[in-house]
């Protein structure tokens, strides 16, 4: 049981080893808070321990594989194969948490959707097309005292399952194999308010990783206003009467400059390259199908003269170029090493990204916007089946960008993607809410943006809102 003042904020916690073995009886969990370290061992296959610190109000829960493990997957991402701890709020001690306490979690979905719940830690509103998981998880008393639960490492391998009566921290249920010695750590830390806890957690991650951030002024995208052609923009898959797509964008940018708007860069969204399902121009539908990329080159029916010609007509500004998840049927998927899962593929080496980033240099692209990160992670099971694969995928992109002097923007990132940027050097900004005009109202998006910004800020990331219509 853990708490601050009241003795049992989350309800009793225990270890669960669903696939490997049962927890050995008599484990000294009840003594965890009264000692420097307590250990639970599951038949020698995994070791679960908790450290209680004397110099800072923090507990660290550790899971370690003591041998190579296989066939761990539970069949549900939110149901851990090894859970440590798994809390049961419904079994709290009487008076275990202050009346009126509230919880906030950032769902493991695109843009880290913030969701609230009461002290029962159940009934979070979560996007149904993603697993019911989320972290950081914050629980705050009415007087501001707050506890935060979140991973300290291996961000793509750890999940906190929500709803259903338990809070399930541990190795996510799609993790199928781990080598001996693989270990993860999860913190419970205290602070005088949610922002203080987020900032403390962020500092821990940044200090542990020795993070080097590129800084706010590393590219035109963060330094000055930019013109975006993403979902919600007037010319997203639309053209001005009498103009073609390129002419519509050029006319809009020329008009803004004539009005004295100091544009620094122009973004080209997914409309410029072919997907499996080509979306037609000039429709009234606001549909954003998760259709994968076929080739990262201009659609001849949209930009027949190419991107270099469009940039020249725009006055040669730095470009921001959008990319998304890869189709398993894309030609490049047959030329480089990839892992496939149904219609999707993910490069298993940086070679594909190296090719695309060389293309950035030819086009005048200063910032490479990787969108649909969440779809890559959930769309290709290979990334989730063994530890370190998602981290290597993102570090490979970062290294290829650094070698070519190109900055990165993360889009549709989960909290794990936010946190993993502590080992990257090229991410200058991260999108912190959904697209304008899609899924939610502008007011709901504004609340989403303002809340998830606090998560980005704690990690030293520049939060970014792309399309915002003043009307």
GIQUI-V98049 format. One record per run of one state. SS is the DSSP state (h for helix, s for strand, l for the rest). FROM is the first residue (numbers start at 1). TO is the last residue. Records with the same first field share a line. If there is no record, write none. Layout:
SS=FROM-TO ; FROM-TO
This chain:
l=1-11 ; 18-27 ; 35-36 ; 43-45 ; 53-57 ; 66-68 ; 70-81 ; 92-101 ; 108-109 ; 113-113 ; 119-132 ; 141-145 ; 152-157 ; 162-166 ; 172-176 ; 179-182 ; 192-193 ; 210-215 ; 219-219 ; 224-225 ; 228-244 ; 259-264 ; 269-269 ; 276-292 ; 299-305 ; 314-317 ; 324-325 ; 328-330 ; 335-337 ; 342-343 ; 348-350 ; 364-364 ; 371-372 ; 380-380 ; 387-388 ; 404-406 ; 411-414 ; 424-426 ; 432-441 ; 459-461 ; 465-471
s=12-17 ; 37-42 ; 46-52 ; 58-65 ; 69-69 ; 82-88 ; 102-107 ; 114-118 ; 133-140 ; 146-151 ; 158-161 ; 167-171 ; 177-178 ; 183-191 ; 226-227 ; 265-268 ; 273-275 ; 293-298 ; 318-323 ; 326-327 ; 338-341 ; 344-347 ; 365-370 ; 386-386 ; 407-410 ; 427-431 ; 462-464
h=28-34 ; 89-91 ; 110-112 ; 194-209 ; 216-218 ; 220-223 ; 245-258 ; 270-272 ; 306-313 ; 331-334 ; 351-363 ; 373-379 ; 381-385 ; 389-403 ; 415-423 ; 442-458
